[in-house]
Amino acid sequence: MKKILFVVFALITYSFGFSQNSDVEFKFVKTNPENKTKTAIFTILGVKDAIQSELISTKIKNIPGVVSFKIFYNRRCELTTKNELKINADLIRKTLLQENVDYDVSYVTVNNKLTHATLMEWKDSYPIIGYTPKPVPGNEWVYPSSYPVITSDKRSKTEEANLLKEKQNWIETHPEEYKKMTGLEYLDYSIKLNK
């Protein structure tokens, strides 16, 4: 009897501990304590077109606790969630897989060998074509006329903060122009991985 109880206890302990681990975790997460949110940046592979991209966006935005979700270039993603909720990469992956889309393995930490092998197959099957990161030094950037600037030399802290917000909004609404200007796609964090 003691043996049976021990085996049952061991199985419960093992399965509970196993269920606490996630297969996939976001690598690039920023917490914003002011508005109690977390933002994760990642890349997905397998999106066929803008229609599928919009469908995925709608599904993820409808997950309770998701504050915002945006897809750029049909692959670069920005997910903002409420801090207190446990919205993790596994939950988002379930939604992606419903649309036959998955993570780029370079943007997530994988804790499961089978999942890692699957994501490596996705990376091989859906290579990013037509984009090679070629960072242009900041002093060589050609700024479009619509890019926000402050012309005065003296700037208040409020002006600086507002300018940063305007630049961020400009980049999000003009990702192709940003790519021409900098040589990088908006939200391309793979360069950080190489260092």
Secondary structure, DSSP 8 states (H G I E B T S, - for coil): -HHHHHHHHHHHHHHHHHHHS-SEEESEEEEETTTTEEEEEEEEE---SHHHHHHHHHHHHTSTTEEEEEEETTTEEEEEEETTS---HHHHHHHHHHTT-EE-GGGEEE--HHHHHHHHHHHHHS---S-------GGG----TTS----SS---HHHHHHHHHHHHHHHHH-HHHHHHHHSS-TT--HHHHT-
